[in-house]
């Protein structure tokens, strides 16, 4: 959530060649992921796996499970070209 426990919505548009992220809820979503701030940071840093977050109830999904599984790709650090 945001300040004082308020919720904040983020929209990740991953279709096309130029993915984008913006604050605000989308008009229509193919997949919605609900997760707390602390758990999102743990997921992004690799300290929490997506499967573990989902199975423990820390992350809730609505819509396409296949799209939700791609969140790891979007959050992964870029690979070195060396």
PDB file of N, CA, C and O in Angstrom:
ATOM      1  N   UNK A   1       0.804  -1.184   0.000  1.00  0.00           N
ATOM      2  CA  UNK A   1       0.000   0.000   0.000  1.00  0.00           C
ATOM      3  C   UNK A   1       0.850   1.251   0.000  1.00  0.00           C
ATOM      4  O   UNK A   1       2.077   1.183   0.059  1.00  0.00           O
ATOM      5  N   UNK A   2       0.208   2.362  -0.065  1.00  0.00           N
ATOM      6  CA  UNK A   2       0.886   3.648  -0.047  1.00  0.00           C
ATOM      7  C   UNK A   2       0.978   4.184   1.367  1.00  0.00           C
ATOM      8  O   UNK A   2       0.933   3.420   2.331  1.00  0.00           O
ATOM      9  N   UNK A   3       1.106   5.488   1.491  1.00  0.00           N
ATOM     10  CA  UNK A   3       1.187   6.137   2.795  1.00  0.00           C
ATOM     11  C   UNK A   3      -0.071   5.846   3.606  1.00  0.00           C
ATOM     12  O   UNK A   3      -1.172   5.806   3.056  1.00  0.00           O
ATOM     13  N   UNK A   4       0.085   5.648   4.884  1.00  0.00           N
ATOM     14  CA  UNK A   4      -1.035   5.402   5.800  1.00  0.00           C
ATOM     15  C   UNK A   4      -1.831   4.155   5.439  1.00  0.00           C
ATOM     16  O   UNK A   4      -3.017   4.064   5.756  1.00  0.00           O
ATOM     17  N   UNK A   5      -1.188   3.187   4.776  1.00  0.00           N
ATOM     18  CA  UNK A   5      -1.874   1.954   4.420  1.00  0.00           C
ATOM     19  C   UNK A   5      -2.766   2.063   3.204  1.00  0.00           C
ATOM     20  O   UNK A   5      -3.476   1.112   2.878  1.00  0.00           O
ATOM     21  N   UNK A   6      -2.751   3.212   2.517  1.00  0.00           N
ATOM     22  CA  UNK A   6      -3.578   3.390   1.326  1.00  0.00           C
ATOM     23  C   UNK A   6      -3.008   2.552   0.184  1.00  0.00           C
ATOM     24  O   UNK A   6      -1.809   2.275   0.150  1.00  0.00           O
ATOM     25  N   UNK A   7      -3.855   2.156  -0.732  1.00  0.00           N
ATOM     26  CA  UNK A   7      -3.419   1.382  -1.891  1.00  0.00           C
ATOM     27  C   UNK A   7      -2.951   2.302  -3.001  1.00  0.00           C
ATOM     28  O   UNK A   7      -3.466   3.406  -3.175  1.00  0.00           O
ATOM     29  N   UNK A   8      -1.973   1.831  -3.745  1.00  0.00           N
ATOM     30  CA  UNK A   8      -1.502   2.527  -4.926  1.00  0.00           C
ATOM     31  C   UNK A   8      -1.567   1.544  -6.081  1.00  0.00           C
ATOM     32  O   UNK A   8      -1.146   0.395  -5.951  1.00  0.00           O
ATOM     33  N   UNK A   9      -2.089   1.992  -7.200  1.00  0.00           N
ATOM     34  CA  UNK A   9      -2.174   1.146  -8.380  1.00  0.00           C
ATOM     35  C   UNK A   9      -1.080   1.534  -9.363  1.00  0.00           C
ATOM     36  O   UNK A   9      -0.812   2.716  -9.576  1.00  0.00           O
ATOM     37  N   UNK A  10      -0.457   0.535  -9.955  1.00  0.00           N
ATOM     38  CA  UNK A  10       0.545   0.728 -10.991  1.00  0.00           C
ATOM     39  C   UNK A  10       0.092  -0.069 -12.202  1.00  0.00           C
ATOM     40  O   UNK A  10      -0.411  -1.184 -12.063  1.00  0.00           O
ATOM     41  N   UNK A  11       0.264   0.486 -13.367  1.00  0.00           N
ATOM     42  CA  UNK A  11      -0.068  -0.207 -14.603  1.00  0.00           C
ATOM     43  C   UNK A  11       1.221  -0.499 -15.350  1.00  0.00           C
ATOM     44  O   UNK A  11       2.018   0.399 -15.621  1.00  0.00           O
ATOM     45  N   UNK A  12       1.412  -1.772 -15.677  1.00  0.00           N
ATOM     46  CA  UNK A  12       2.554  -2.200 -16.489  1.00  0.00           C
ATOM     47  C   UNK A  12       1.985  -2.577 -17.849  1.00  0.00           C
ATOM     48  O   UNK A  12       1.219  -3.534 -17.964  1.00  0.00           O
ATOM     49  N   UNK A  13       2.350  -1.843 -18.854  1.00  0.00           N
ATOM     50  CA  UNK A  13       1.925  -2.125 -20.224  1.00  0.00           C
ATOM     51  C   UNK A  13       3.088  -2.845 -20.901  1.00  0.00           C
ATOM     52  O   UNK A  13       4.092  -2.223 -21.246  1.00  0.00           O
ATOM     53  N   UNK A  14       2.950  -4.154 -21.089  1.00  0.00           N
ATOM     54  CA  UNK A  14       4.055  -4.952 -21.602  1.00  0.00           C
ATOM     55  C   UNK A  14       3.834  -5.413 -23.038  1.00  0.00           C
ATOM     56  O   UNK A  14       4.599  -6.231 -23.549  1.00  0.00           O
ATOM     57  N   UNK A  15       2.813  -4.906 -23.682  1.00  0.00           N
ATOM     58  CA  UNK A  15       2.569  -5.276 -25.078  1.00  0.00           C
ATOM     59  C   UNK A  15       3.406  -4.376 -25.976  1.00  0.00           C
ATOM     60  O   UNK A  15       3.635  -3.208 -25.660  1.00  0.00           O
ATOM     61  N   UNK A  16       3.852  -4.916 -27.076  1.00  0.00           N
ATOM     62  CA  UNK A  16       4.610  -4.125 -28.031  1.00  0.00           C
ATOM     63  C   UNK A  16       6.085  -4.070 -27.697  1.00  0.00           C
ATOM     64  O   UNK A  16       6.557  -4.728 -26.770  1.00  0.00           O
ATOM     65  N   UNK A  17       6.801  -3.274 -28.469  1.00  0.00           N
ATOM     66  CA  UNK A  17       8.258  -3.203 -28.350  1.00  0.00           C
ATOM     67  C   UNK A  17       8.739  -2.301 -27.224  1.00  0.00           C
ATOM     68  O   UNK A  17       9.900  -2.392 -26.825  1.00  0.00           O
ATOM     69  N   UNK A  18       7.880  -1.432 -26.702  1.00  0.00           N
ATOM     70  CA  UNK A  18       8.295  -0.476 -25.674  1.00  0.00           C
ATOM     71  C   UNK A  18       7.428  -0.598 -24.424  1.00  0.00           C
ATOM     72  O   UNK A  18       6.454   0.140 -24.280  1.00  0.00           O
ATOM     73  N   UNK A  19       7.769  -1.534 -23.505  1.00  0.00           N
ATOM     74  CA  UNK A  19       6.996  -1.662 -22.260  1.00  0.00           C
ATOM     75  C   UNK A  19       7.052  -0.363 -21.458  1.00  0.00           C
ATOM     76  O   UNK A  19       8.026   0.385 -21.541  1.00  0.00           O
ATOM     77  N   UNK A  20       6.005  -0.104 -20.685  1.00  0.00           N
ATOM     78  CA  UNK A  20       5.963   1.113 -19.867  1.00  0.00           C
ATOM     79  C   UNK A  20       5.305   0.817 -18.529  1.00  0.00           C
ATOM     80  O   UNK A  20       4.561  -0.151 -18.377  1.00  0.00           O
ATOM     81  N   UNK A  21       5.602   1.682 -17.563  1.00  0.00           N
ATOM     82  CA  UNK A  21       5.008   1.593 -16.225  1.00  0.00           C
ATOM     83  C   UNK A  21       4.498   2.975 -15.873  1.00  0.00           C
ATOM     84  O   UNK A  21       5.190   3.970 -16.089  1.00  0.00           O
ATOM     85  N   UNK A  22       3.282   3.043 -15.327  1.00  0.00           N
ATOM     86  CA  UNK A  22       2.739   4.329 -14.899  1.00  0.00           C
ATOM     87  C   UNK A  22       1.909   4.140 -13.644  1.00  0.00           C
ATOM     88  O   UNK A  22       1.417   3.046 -13.369  1.00  0.00           O
ATOM     89  N   UNK A  23       1.759   5.205 -12.894  1.00  0.00           N
ATOM     90  CA  UNK A  23       0.908   5.183 -11.708  1.00  0.00           C
ATOM     91  C   UNK A  23      -0.537   5.290 -12.172  1.00  0.00           C
ATOM     92  O   UNK A  23      -0.855   6.073 -13.067  1.00  0.00           O
ATOM     93  N   UNK A  24      -1.400   4.506 -11.564  1.00  0.00           N
ATOM     94  CA  UNK A  24      -2.822   4.545 -11.879  1.00  0.00           C
ATOM     95  C   UNK A  24      -3.308   3.190 -12.349  1.00  0.00           C
ATOM     96  O   UNK A  24      -2.541   2.389 -12.883  1.00  0.00           O
ATOM     97  N   UNK A  25      -4.584   2.946 -12.145  1.00  0.00           N
ATOM     98  CA  UNK A  25      -5.206   1.695 -12.553  1.00  0.00           C
ATOM     99  C   UNK A  25      -5.568   1.762 -14.035  1.00  0.00           C
ATOM    100  O   UNK A  25      -5.927   2.827 -14.536  1.00  0.00           O
ATOM    101  N   UNK A  26      -5.478   0.638 -14.736  1.00  0.00           N
ATOM    102  CA  UNK A  26      -5.845   0.621 -16.148  1.00  0.00           C
ATOM    103  C   UNK A  26      -7.361   0.581 -16.317  1.00  0.00           C
ATOM    104  O   UNK A  26      -8.086   0.224 -15.388  1.00  0.00           O
ATOM    105  N   UNK A  27      -7.831   0.944 -17.493  1.00  0.00           N
ATOM    106  CA  UNK A  27      -9.264   0.828 -17.780  1.00  0.00           C
ATOM    107  C   UNK A  27      -9.672  -0.637 -17.820  1.00  0.00           C
ATOM    108  O   UNK A  27     -10.727  -1.014 -17.310  1.00  0.00           O
ATOM    109  N   UNK A  28      -8.829  -1.454 -18.429  1.00  0.00           N
ATOM    110  CA  UNK A  28      -9.080  -2.885 -18.546  1.00  0.00           C
ATOM    111  C   UNK A  28      -7.744  -3.591 -18.397  1.00  0.00           C
ATOM    112  O   UNK A  28      -6.737  -3.132 -18.937  1.00  0.00           O
ATOM    113  N   UNK A  29      -7.721  -4.704 -17.672  1.00  0.00           N
ATOM    114  CA  UNK A  29      -6.470  -5.439 -17.463  1.00  0.00           C
ATOM    115  C   UNK A  29      -6.646  -6.897 -17.850  1.00  0.00           C
ATOM    116  O   UNK A  29      -7.681  -7.505 -17.577  1.00  0.00           O
ATOM    117  N   UNK A  30      -5.616  -7.454 -18.495  1.00  0.00           N
ATOM    118  CA  UNK A  30      -5.609  -8.878 -18.816  1.00  0.00           C
ATOM    119  C   UNK A  30      -5.199  -9.699 -17.600  1.00  0.00           C
ATOM    120  O   UNK A  30      -5.550 -10.873 -17.484  1.00  0.00           O
ATOM    121  N   UNK A  31      -4.454  -9.070 -16.697  1.00  0.00           N
ATOM    122  CA  UNK A  31      -3.982  -9.731 -15.486  1.00  0.00           C
ATOM    123  C   UNK A  31      -3.799  -8.685 -14.392  1.00  0.00           C
ATOM    124  O   UNK A  31      -3.214  -7.630 -14.634  1.00  0.00           O
ATOM    125  N   UNK A  32      -4.288  -8.967 -13.208  1.00  0.00           N
ATOM    126  CA  UNK A  32      -4.120  -8.079 -12.066  1.00  0.00           C
ATOM    127  C   UNK A  32      -3.386  -8.836 -10.966  1.00  0.00           C
ATOM    128  O   UNK A  32      -3.772  -9.943 -10.593  1.00  0.00           O
ATOM    129  N   UNK A  33      -2.320  -8.219 -10.453  1.00  0.00           N
ATOM    130  CA  UNK A  33      -1.532  -8.814  -9.374  1.00  0.00           C
ATOM    131  C   UNK A  33      -1.645  -7.894  -8.169  1.00  0.00           C
ATOM    132  O   UNK A  33      -1.412  -6.690  -8.279  1.00  0.00           O
ATOM    133  N   UNK A  34      -2.000  -8.451  -7.028  1.00  0.00           N
ATOM    134  CA  UNK A  34      -2.097  -7.695  -5.787  1.00  0.00           C
ATOM    135  C   UNK A  34      -1.034  -8.230  -4.835  1.00  0.00           C
ATOM    136  O   UNK A  34      -1.003  -9.419  -4.520  1.00  0.00           O
ATOM    137  N   UNK A  35      -0.159  -7.323  -4.381  1.00  0.00           N
ATOM    138  CA  UNK A  35       0.940  -7.722  -3.489  1.00  0.00           C
ATOM    139  C   UNK A  35       1.327  -6.507  -2.650  1.00  0.00           C
ATOM    140  O   UNK A  35       1.264  -5.375  -3.132  1.00  0.00           O
ATOM    141  N   UNK A  36       1.723  -6.732  -1.410  1.00  0.00           N
ATOM    142  CA  UNK A  36       2.135  -5.652  -0.515  1.00  0.00           C
ATOM    143  C   UNK A  36       3.516  -5.121  -0.874  1.00  0.00           C
ATOM    144  O   UNK A  36       4.286  -5.779  -1.573  1.00  0.00           O
ATOM    145  N   UNK A  37       3.816  -3.932  -0.389  1.00  0.00           N
ATOM    146  CA  UNK A  37       5.101  -3.277  -0.688  1.00  0.00           C
ATOM    147  C   UNK A  37       6.299  -4.135  -0.307  1.00  0.00           C
ATOM    148  O   UNK A  37       7.199  -4.343  -1.121  1.00  0.00           O
ATOM    149  N   UNK A  38       6.314  -4.630   0.918  1.00  0.00           N
ATOM    150  CA  UNK A  38       7.445  -5.410   1.420  1.00  0.00           C
ATOM    151  C   UNK A  38       7.633  -6.679   0.602  1.00  0.00           C
ATOM    152  O   UNK A  38       8.756  -7.051   0.262  1.00  0.00           O
ATOM    153  N   UNK A  39       6.522  -7.340   0.290  1.00  0.00           N
ATOM    154  CA  UNK A  39       6.600  -8.570  -0.491  1.00  0.00           C
ATOM    155  C   UNK A  39       7.028  -8.284  -1.931  1.00  0.00           C
ATOM    156  O   UNK A  39       7.746  -9.089  -2.523  1.00  0.00           O
ATOM    157  N   UNK A  40       6.610  -7.168  -2.499  1.00  0.00           N
ATOM    158  CA  UNK A  40       7.029  -6.795  -3.845  1.00  0.00           C
ATOM    159  C   UNK A  40       8.537  -6.551  -3.885  1.00  0.00           C
ATOM    160  O   UNK A  40       9.214  -6.980  -4.820  1.00  0.00           O
ATOM    161  N   UNK A  41       9.060  -5.864  -2.873  1.00  0.00           N
ATOM    162  CA  UNK A  41      10.509  -5.638  -2.811  1.00  0.00           C
ATOM    163  C   UNK A  41      11.267  -6.960  -2.679  1.00  0.00           C
ATOM    164  O   UNK A  41      12.313  -7.148  -3.302  1.00  0.00           O
ATOM    165  N   UNK A  42      10.733  -7.869  -1.867  1.00  0.00           N
ATOM    166  CA  UNK A  42      11.368  -9.184  -1.707  1.00  0.00           C
ATOM    167  C   UNK A  42      11.312  -9.962  -3.023  1.00  0.00           C
ATOM    168  O   UNK A  42      12.273 -10.643  -3.380  1.00  0.00           O
ATOM    169  N   UNK A  43      10.212  -9.867  -3.735  1.00  0.00           N
ATOM    170  CA  UNK A  43      10.071 -10.533  -5.023  1.00  0.00           C
ATOM    171  C   UNK A  43      11.055  -9.948  -6.031  1.00  0.00           C
ATOM    172  O   UNK A  43      11.723 -10.691  -6.750  1.00  0.00           O
ATOM    173  N   UNK A  44      11.146  -8.636  -6.086  1.00  0.00           N
ATOM    174  CA  UNK A  44      12.031  -7.961  -7.041  1.00  0.00           C
ATOM    175  C   UNK A  44      13.502  -8.226  -6.745  1.00  0.00           C
ATOM    176  O   UNK A  44      14.320  -8.270  -7.664  1.00  0.00           O
ATOM    177  N   UNK A  45      13.845  -8.402  -5.480  1.00  0.00           N
ATOM    178  CA  UNK A  45      15.249  -8.620  -5.108  1.00  0.00           C
ATOM    179  C   UNK A  45      15.640 -10.099  -5.137  1.00  0.00           C
ATOM    180  O   UNK A  45      16.802 -10.442  -4.918  1.00  0.00           O
ATOM    181  N   UNK A  46      14.674 -10.966  -5.405  1.00  0.00           N
ATOM    182  CA  UNK A  46      14.968 -12.393  -5.469  1.00  0.00           C
ATOM    183  C   UNK A  46      14.896 -13.108  -4.132  1.00  0.00           C
ATOM    184  O   UNK A  46      15.204 -14.298  -4.052  1.00  0.00           O
ATOM    185  N   UNK A  47      14.493 -12.402  -3.076  1.00  0.00           N
ATOM    186  CA  UNK A  47      14.396 -13.026  -1.749  1.00  0.00           C
ATOM    187  C   UNK A  47      13.100 -13.817  -1.588  1.00  0.00           C
ATOM    188  O   UNK A  47      12.975 -14.626  -0.669  1.00  0.00           O
ATOM    189  N   UNK A  48      12.137 -13.584  -2.481  1.00  0.00           N
ATOM    190  CA  UNK A  48      10.844 -14.268  -2.452  1.00  0.00           C
ATOM    191  C   UNK A  48      10.539 -14.716  -3.877  1.00  0.00           C
ATOM    192  O   UNK A  48      10.629 -13.923  -4.814  1.00  0.00           O
ATOM    193  N   UNK A  49      10.182 -15.972  -4.035  1.00  0.00           N
ATOM    194  CA  UNK A  49       9.829 -16.458  -5.374  1.00  0.00           C
ATOM    195  C   UNK A  49       8.351 -16.175  -5.640  1.00  0.00           C
ATOM    196  O   UNK A  49       7.544 -16.103  -4.713  1.00  0.00           O
ATOM    197  N   UNK A  50       8.017 -16.019  -6.896  1.00  0.00           N
ATOM    198  CA  UNK A  50       6.624 -15.786  -7.276  1.00  0.00           C
ATOM    199  C   UNK A  50       5.715 -16.917  -6.832  1.00  0.00           C
ATOM    200  O   UNK A  50       4.611 -16.676  -6.344  1.00  0.00           O
ATOM    201  N   UNK A  51       6.175 -18.153  -7.000  1.00  0.00           N
ATOM    202  CA  UNK A  51       5.383 -19.311  -6.603  1.00  0.00           C
ATOM    203  C   UNK A  51       5.144 -19.314  -5.099  1.00  0.00           C
ATOM    204  O   UNK A  51       4.032 -19.582  -4.645  1.00  0.00           O
ATOM    205  N   UNK A  52       6.184 -19.019  -4.328  1.00  0.00           N
ATOM    206  CA  UNK A  52       6.063 -18.973  -2.876  1.00  0.00           C
ATOM    207  C   UNK A  52       5.103 -17.864  -2.449  1.00  0.00           C
ATOM    208  O   UNK A  52       4.274 -18.062  -1.560  1.00  0.00           O
ATOM    209  N   UNK A  53       5.219 -16.697  -3.086  1.00  0.00           N
ATOM    210  CA  UNK A  53       4.338 -15.575  -2.762  1.00  0.00           C
ATOM    211  C   UNK A  53       2.881 -15.931  -3.053  1.00  0.00           C
ATOM    212  O   UNK A  53       1.990 -15.617  -2.263  1.00  0.00           O
ATOM    213  N   UNK A  54       2.645 -16.583  -4.183  1.00  0.00           N
ATOM    214  CA  UNK A  54       1.282 -16.964  -4.568  1.00  0.00           C
ATOM    215  C   UNK A  54       0.733 -18.044  -3.633  1.00  0.00           C
ATOM    216  O   UNK A  54      -0.388 -17.930  -3.136  1.00  0.00           O
ATOM    217  N   UNK A  55       1.522 -19.082  -3.399  1.00  0.00           N
ATOM    218  CA  UNK A  55       1.046 -20.198  -2.580  1.00  0.00           C
ATOM    219  C   UNK A  55       0.804 -19.798  -1.126  1.00  0.00           C
ATOM    220  O   UNK A  55      -0.048 -20.381  -0.456  1.00  0.00           O
ATOM    221  N   UNK A  56       1.553 -18.804  -0.634  1.00  0.00           N
ATOM    222  CA  UNK A  56       1.378 -18.365   0.754  1.00  0.00           C
ATOM    223  C   UNK A  56       0.302 -17.301   0.900  1.00  0.00           C
ATOM    224  O   UNK A  56      -0.022 -16.895   2.016  1.00  0.00           O
ATOM    225  N   UNK A  57      -0.257 -16.845  -0.221  1.00  0.00           N
ATOM    226  CA  UNK A  57      -1.304 -15.830  -0.172  1.00  0.00           C
ATOM    227  C   UNK A  57      -0.773 -14.403  -0.119  1.00  0.00           C
ATOM    228  O   UNK A  57      -1.553 -13.460   0.013  1.00  0.00           O
ATOM    229  N   UNK A  58       0.543 -14.233  -0.221  1.00  0.00           N
ATOM    230  CA  UNK A  58       1.114 -12.887  -0.201  1.00  0.00           C
ATOM    231  C   UNK A  58       0.864 -12.156  -1.514  1.00  0.00           C
ATOM    232  O   UNK A  58       0.887 -10.926  -1.561  1.00  0.00           O
ATOM    233  N   UNK A  59       0.624 -12.918  -2.581  1.00  0.00           N
ATOM    234  CA  UNK A  59       0.342 -12.355  -3.891  1.00  0.00           C
ATOM    235  C   UNK A  59      -0.944 -12.986  -4.412  1.00  0.00           C
ATOM    236  O   UNK A  59      -1.093 -14.208  -4.401  1.00  0.00           O
ATOM    237  N   UNK A  60      -1.861 -12.155  -4.863  1.00  0.00           N
ATOM    238  CA  UNK A  60      -3.121 -12.646  -5.395  1.00  0.00           C
ATOM    239  C   UNK A  60      -3.210 -12.273  -6.879  1.00  0.00           C
ATOM    240  O   UNK A  60      -2.751 -11.208  -7.291  1.00  0.00           O
ATOM    241  N   UNK A  61      -3.805 -13.166  -7.667  1.00  0.00           N
ATOM    242  CA  UNK A  61      -3.900 -12.957  -9.108  1.00  0.00           C
ATOM    243  C   UNK A  61      -5.343 -12.982  -9.568  1.00  0.00           C
ATOM    244  O   UNK A  61      -6.167 -13.732  -9.043  1.00  0.00           O
ATOM    245  N   UNK A  62      -5.637 -12.151 -10.557  1.00  0.00           N
ATOM    246  CA  UNK A  62      -6.909 -12.191 -11.274  1.00  0.00           C
ATOM    247  C   UNK A  62      -6.568 -12.128 -12.748  1.00  0.00           C
ATOM    248  O   UNK A  62      -5.749 -11.311 -13.170  1.00  0.00           O
ATOM    249  N   UNK A  63      -7.195 -12.990 -13.529  1.00  0.00           N
ATOM    250  CA  UNK A  63      -6.930 -12.969 -14.963  1.00  0.00           C
ATOM    251  C   UNK A  63      -5.942 -14.045 -15.370  1.00  0.00           C
ATOM    252  O   UNK A  63      -5.908 -15.126 -14.782  1.00  0.00           O
ATOM    253  N   UNK A  64      -5.141 -13.743 -16.380  1.00  0.00           N
ATOM    254  CA  UNK A  64      -4.253 -14.708 -17.010  1.00  0.00           C
ATOM    255  C   UNK A  64      -3.051 -15.090 -16.146  1.00  0.00           C
ATOM    256  O   UNK A  64      -2.201 -14.255 -15.838  1.00  0.00           O
ATOM    257  N   UNK A  65      -2.996 -16.360 -15.765  1.00  0.00           N
ATOM    258  CA  UNK A  65      -1.857 -16.868 -15.000  1.00  0.00           C
ATOM    259  C   UNK A  65      -0.591 -16.828 -15.856  1.00  0.00           C
ATOM    260  O   UNK A  65       0.498 -16.577 -15.339  1.00  0.00           O
ATOM    261  N   UNK A  66      -0.726 -17.071 -17.148  1.00  0.00           N
ATOM    262  CA  UNK A  66       0.419 -17.031 -18.053  1.00  0.00           C
ATOM    263  C   UNK A  66       1.082 -15.659 -18.076  1.00  0.00           C
ATOM    264  O   UNK A  66       2.309 -15.558 -18.078  1.00  0.00           O
ATOM    265  N   UNK A  67       0.271 -14.606 -18.093  1.00  0.00           N
ATOM    266  CA  UNK A  67       0.827 -13.250 -18.058  1.00  0.00           C
ATOM    267  C   UNK A  67       1.487 -12.969 -16.713  1.00  0.00           C
ATOM    268  O   UNK A  67       2.528 -12.316 -16.650  1.00  0.00           O
ATOM    269  N   UNK A  68       0.880 -13.463 -15.644  1.00  0.00           N
ATOM    270  CA  UNK A  68       1.451 -13.244 -14.310  1.00  0.00           C
ATOM    271  C   UNK A  68       2.830 -13.883 -14.202  1.00  0.00           C
ATOM    272  O   UNK A  68       3.710 -13.348 -13.528  1.00  0.00           O
ATOM    273  N   UNK A  69       3.022 -15.008 -14.852  1.00  0.00           N
ATOM    274  CA  UNK A  69       4.313 -15.701 -14.790  1.00  0.00           C
ATOM    275  C   UNK A  69       5.410 -14.905 -15.487  1.00  0.00           C
ATOM    276  O   UNK A  69       6.592 -15.152 -15.248  1.00  0.00           O
ATOM    277  N   UNK A  70       5.047 -13.970 -16.333  1.00  0.00           N
ATOM    278  CA  UNK A  70       6.036 -13.152 -17.041  1.00  0.00           C
ATOM    279  C   UNK A  70       6.561 -12.003 -16.191  1.00  0.00           C
ATOM    280  O   UNK A  70       7.493 -11.315 -16.609  1.00  0.00           O
ATOM    281  N   UNK A  71       5.993 -11.775 -15.015  1.00  0.00           N
ATOM    282  CA  UNK A  71       6.440 -10.655 -14.171  1.00  0.00           C
ATOM    283  C   UNK A  71       7.913 -10.810 -13.812  1.00  0.00           C
ATOM    284  O   UNK A  71       8.618  -9.811 -13.667  1.00  0.00           O
ATOM    285  N   UNK A  72       8.385 -12.033 -13.667  1.00  0.00           N
ATOM    286  CA  UNK A  72       9.798 -12.259 -13.370  1.00  0.00           C
ATOM    287  C   UNK A  72      10.697 -11.702 -14.455  1.00  0.00           C
ATOM    288  O   UNK A  72      11.744 -11.123 -14.165  1.00  0.00           O
ATOM    289  N   UNK A  73      10.291 -11.875 -15.710  1.00  0.00           N
ATOM    290  CA  UNK A  73      11.049 -11.344 -16.838  1.00  0.00           C
ATOM    291  C   UNK A  73      11.102  -9.823 -16.786  1.00  0.00           C
ATOM    292  O   UNK A  73      12.136  -9.226 -17.084  1.00  0.00           O
ATOM    293  N   UNK A  74      10.003  -9.201 -16.414  1.00  0.00           N
ATOM    294  CA  UNK A  74       9.951  -7.737 -16.360  1.00  0.00           C
ATOM    295  C   UNK A  74      10.775  -7.179 -15.208  1.00  0.00           C
ATOM    296  O   UNK A  74      11.290  -6.065 -15.299  1.00  0.00           O
ATOM    297  N   UNK A  75      10.905  -7.934 -14.136  1.00  0.00           N
ATOM    298  CA  UNK A  75      11.603  -7.459 -12.954  1.00  0.00           C
ATOM    299  C   UNK A  75      13.065  -7.889 -12.896  1.00  0.00           C
ATOM    300  O   UNK A  75      13.816  -7.403 -12.050  1.00  0.00           O
ATOM    301  N   UNK A  76      13.472  -8.781 -13.770  1.00  0.00           N
ATOM    302  CA  UNK A  76      14.844  -9.294 -13.753  1.00  0.00           C
ATOM    303  C   UNK A  76      15.826  -8.194 -14.151  1.00  0.00           C
ATOM    304  O   UNK A  76      15.546  -7.390 -15.040  1.00  0.00           O
ATOM    305  N   UNK A  77      16.976  -8.169 -13.484  1.00  0.00           N
ATOM    306  CA  UNK A  77      17.990  -7.180 -13.883  1.00  0.00           C
ATOM    307  C   UNK A  77      18.497  -7.521 -15.274  1.00  0.00           C
ATOM    308  O   UNK A  77      18.514  -8.690 -15.662  1.00  0.00           O
ATOM    309  N   UNK A  78      18.912  -6.507 -16.031  1.00  0.00           N
ATOM    310  CA  UNK A  78      19.420  -6.786 -17.381  1.00  0.00           C
ATOM    311  C   UNK A  78      20.662  -7.665 -17.318  1.00  0.00           C
ATOM    312  O   UNK A  78      21.490  -7.529 -16.417  1.00  0.00           O
ATOM    313  N   UNK A  79      20.780  -8.559 -18.277  1.00  0.00           N
ATOM    314  CA  UNK A  79      21.941  -9.451 -18.323  1.00  0.00           C
ATOM    315  C   UNK A  79      23.120  -8.733 -18.972  1.00  0.00           C
ATOM    316  O   UNK A  79      22.957  -7.976 -19.929  1.00  0.00           O
ATOM    317  N   UNK A  80      24.277  -8.981 -18.444  1.00  0.00           N
ATOM    318  CA  UNK A  80      25.492  -8.395 -18.974  1.00  0.00           C
ATOM    319  C   UNK A  80      25.769  -8.941 -20.361  1.00  0.00           C
ATOM    320  O   UNK A  80      25.541 -10.122 -20.621  1.00  0.00           O
ATOM    321  N   UNK A  81      26.254  -8.099 -21.245  1.00  0.00           N
ATOM    322  CA  UNK A  81      26.575  -8.544 -22.600  1.00  0.00           C
ATOM    323  C   UNK A  81      28.034  -8.972 -22.707  1.00  0.00           C
ATOM    324  O   UNK A  81      28.530  -9.203 -23.810  1.00  0.00           O
ATOM    325  N   UNK A  82      28.721  -9.080 -21.580  1.00  0.00           N
ATOM    326  CA  UNK A  82      30.130  -9.497 -21.594  1.00  0.00           C
ATOM    327  C   UNK A  82      30.248 -10.979 -21.746  1.00  0.00           C
ATOM    328  O   UNK A  82      31.358 -11.510 -21.778  1.00  0.00           O
TER     329      UNK A  82
END
